[in-house]
Each structure stands twice: as C-alpha cells, then as structure tokens.
Amino acid sequence: MKNMTSRERLTAVLNGEKPDYLPWSPLVDYYFLSSWDSKKAASIIDASQELEFDLMERHVPTYSEPFGASLELVCTNDVKYESVREEDKIFNRYITPKGTIEEKRVTTEKIKYGFIKKHYIEDIEDLRIYKYVLENLEFKSMKEEFKKKDKEIGEAGIAVPSAPLTPIQQFLQFLIGLEKTVYMLMDHPEEMQEVLDLIHEKNKECYEIILDYPSDVVIPYEDTSTTVLSPNMYENYCMDYIDEYAELALAKDTKYITHMCGKLSKLIDQLAAGKMDGIDSMCPPTSGDLWPYDAREELGDKKIIIGGIEPASLQKLSVDEVKDYVMDLLKKMQPGYNFILSTGDATPHGTPIKNLWAVAEIRDKYGKFPLNI
Amino acid sequence: MAGMKVIGEKFKNDKIFVPGVLVAARAMNTGMEILKPKLIESGVQSAGKVVIGAVESDLHDVGKNLVAMMLEGAGFEVYDLGTDVPTEEFVKKAKEIDADIVGLSALLTTTMNEMGTIIEALEKAGIRDKVSVMVGGAPITEDFAQEISADFYAKDAAEASNVAKDIKKKIAS
C-alpha cells in the first residue's frame, strides 16, 4: 500500500531519504502527448494521472534557448531579437549595430519548435556579433510562473526548472553545431574561449535567478554523449563548469542533476569524479550505452540515477517484453537507493499507452522500497 | 585514404572520438581537393558510388555525416543528399548515378520506418538488386535492419569503416 504522494516520493529520493515505493517518472513532454488522444490527456499532469506515474514536469516554466534555462532573456540597449514564422519555417534573429545573426528552424507536426536547419553562428564574424549580443543580454526571473505551475502540479509530482547548459553545450546544441564548433575551436581558439568565458559569466547570473525558485532540484539539459564530445573535450570544456554550478546549487541547498541522455560509458571516470548530485536520463543501449546498475558500481551509492529504460525499446517492445525488461532492471538495481525509474530521454511520439501502464504495473507490484525481488 | 583507415581503426577502438574524426576528415577533404583531378587524370577508380541521407522528417545529420566521411576515407564516391530527404530523392539519385550503395540514417523512432518505405521504393523502381542498402542511427538495431530487408547495419559510425570493407567485397564479387 502506497503511503506517500508522488511529490513526497520524489522529494524523498532527491533528499536522500527512503521512499515508500521506487518512483516511476518517465520524461513525458508534448512530443509524446501529441501522439495521444488529447481528450484523455490535455496536459502532462493529466497524463501522469492517467498513466499512473510520479510526475517530474521539466522545463518549468519554460526553456529559453540558447541558454536552455527556465527564465526570460531580455535584449538591452541597441540589440533586438525577432522571431518570424513562414509556413513550416521559423527564422530567429538577433539584430545589432555590428550585424545580424539568424537561426533557421524547420517545424513538423510532432516538433512544434522545430529542428535547427541553420545555426546562428557560421563563421568568426557571426561569433563576434554573438559576443556583442551576450554583452547586451539580461535575464528576468520567472519565479512566480514557476510557483504557479508547481502549485498546479500539487501532490501529483514536482516542477523542475531547467538550468543553463555549459557554454560548450550551448555552442554544440544551439549556436554553432558540432562540426563548426570543432573547427572553430581549432581555428580561433582565443576568440572562442573569450565567448565561452562570457557565456559562463552569464550562466552564473542565470543560476542566481533559478536557484531562488522554490525547487529541490535543477536540471541542465547537457545531452552529454561521446557521440558528440570526446572524453578530453568533456574534461576541458564541461567538468570544471559543471562542478562550479554544482557548488552554486549546493550553497542554496538544491540538488544539481545533469541530463545526460547519450553514450556515457567512456566518461564514467569523469562522471564519478564530478560534483553533480546525479545523472538524469541515463540511457542503456542502443540509444545510450550505460545501464544504471553498471553505472552504480562506478558512481558509488550517493549519486542519484534517473533513467534506465531506453525510449526506443519502450516504444517497440510488446507488453510482456516491457514487463520483463523492467523486472530485470529492478532486480539488478536492488535495493534501489537513490534511483528514480525513468526513460533514458523523452518518451517517444507514439509509445503505446499499454507499455507505459506495464511499467507502472511492475513498479506497483515489485517496487516497494527497499526493493527485494 | 590510408590516414583515414588509421582514424577509422582508432575510432572503432575508442582511441579517438567524433571531434578527432571531424578534424581528420577536414584534413582529408582539403588534401582531396588538390588530389582529385590528378586521381581522375591517372584513371584511379573509386571503390563504389554511395547515395546517403537522413530519411524524410529527420533533420539529424551528425551520424550520417560521419558515415559519409568514413566512406569517403575508404575511397567511395559519396553523394550526400542531406537531411529530411524524401523517398523519391533517394531512388532518383541512386538511378541517376548508378549507385552501388544507398545509406539511410534515422535518429527518431518516428522516422525509422521510412527506411522500409525507401527499400520498397527501390524495389518498385527495379533497382533493389543493383544497390546494397546500409542503415544506421541511434534507435536502429540489427533486428530492425533484417526486418526491413536492409543489407548492412552499422551500430554506430565507428563500424562504418568495417561496413565499407564488407561492401567493397560484395561489390568486387
């Protein structure tokens, strides 16, 4: 018999306490909801009730790119920002006296914000314009909006604000893209480092704002993976920044959990040495390459692990196969300290509802804490 | 080319990672721009012709680009159609250049089924027996590749150089 609400259960794990049952908290967003009957689940809160999971609603109240943080970006002085939609394309622009930089996105029915087709920064001139943008950028707190959403969620779970990405991830994911980031780091190391340092300073301003939200945890969506970064790059461009941000969070008694949904096995030593409190969306093969029980051996008992179910498998497997998959995972994660059962990234569009119910069924049947299967 | 073979081996064995491959590939491409006219002049044949792209509605290109680089490094002539490529574009290009290989990439579970549609379209166009179809991408598995009747599966870009070798053998036989 469960004797905790979803909010209590999740909060217990985040604070190193014992939950009544292992939390089951898939990363559900509108990518999945758009494939589901909207009458049943108009919101993620509705979905959590219908599918019986412990809700960690992400990106509350928003996700402001390129920082990826839950606050508002405000251009000041002579910098202007505009976003223009033309059919399925979105053009986002920063207009400055130094020049204009533009990002082009293509939207689909399933991805309303679209995929980046052209990045803001394509060459060193664009980088210089972006540096000017950064120098004239401020942030506005959205604490009241966060509180409102968190209240709306109530006992169904918790709201989680997004923390800004490390500077290199802002380059890789939003501003420059992988290939050109690598080439520009080689061709223009000093100017690239100047902008990385400037983003880091702006990030610290973001943290000051976000760590004031009434939340036990913040998550930066690092999307860390050796399909993009080498271990050397992680060490040179991520580790120290992540440690510094983790210390800022610690000073405010907030857990700092990094979203790392890619291939992590070759980074395990650095992750074990890192100061983050945990890893979110840990993904097993084939999309990722790390099972939580293998990670647990390397990371030790104290780091929180969120994840364990590969999203593509959750979509493709039969109900019985899902049950076997989850049973096996729970057995290997016994007794289950500091573990939140989740998807190894966003639940895919079109994931069968019966598969999500199957996970909830196994959790309810065998997930009493501490696990003893 | 020999250099890229070394890079491919190191990549496969986790001695270097994607950024290292990108740097090596840029060096190779810069060299190839100078060498290509001379290779054509001296009658050097490519290992085969490849049409590659990310399937319709999929705009992810990192894995696909890496595979293209690996194949170029193995001496293939690569025609990269980019991302979000409609089925008919794969068929049209494969016919136009008399391709040996069609390489299909997908990162999303929502787009991976396009691969099967493309293989069917190659059948309908009457060129399926002339081309080898290679598939890859994060959600793709060996089982899925077999299910859609693809000829080759690479679990990641590190395997691309091995796949290229198998394809070379198949073309040669």
Contacts between the chains, C-beta under 8 A, distances in Angstrom:
chain1	res1	chain2	res2	distance
A	106	B	59	6.3
A	106	B	84	7.1
A	108	B	57	5.7
A	110	B	110	6.2
A	115	B	59	3.6
A	115	B	60	7.5
A	116	B	59	7.7
A	117	B	59	6.6
A	178	B	18	7.3
A	178	B	22	7.4
A	178	B	62	5.5
A	179	B	22	5.7
A	179	B	65	7.0
A	182	B	19	4.6
A	182	B	22	4.8
A	182	B	23	6.5
A	183	B	22	7.3
A	183	B	23	7.7
A	183	B	26	6.5
A	186	B	23	6.6
A	226	B	17	5.6
A	226	B	18	7.5
A	227	B	18	6.2
A	227	B	62	6.9
A	227	B	63	7.2
A	227	B	156	7.2
A	227	B	157	8.0
A	228	B	18	6.1
A	228	B	62	6.9
A	229	B	17	7.1
A	229	B	18	7.6
A	229	B	19	7.2
A	230	B	16	7.2
A	230	B	17	3.4
A	230	B	18	7.0
A	230	B	19	5.2
A	230	B	20	6.4
A	231	B	17	7.1
A	232	B	17	8.0
A	233	B	17	7.7
A	233	B	19	5.9
A	266	B	14	5.9
A	266	B	17	7.7
A	286	B	138	6.6
A	286	B	139	6.9
A	286	B	140	7.4
A	286	B	141	5.8
A	286	B	155	6.8
A	287	B	138	4.4
A	287	B	139	6.1
A	311	B	109	7.1
A	311	B	139	8.0
A	312	B	109	5.0
A	312	B	138	7.3
A	312	B	139	3.7
A	315	B	109	5.0
A	316	B	109	7.3
A	348	B	108	7.5
A	348	B	109	4.4
A	348	B	110	6.7
A	349	B	109	7.4
A	349	B	110	4.9
A	350	B	109	7.1
A	350	B	110	6.3
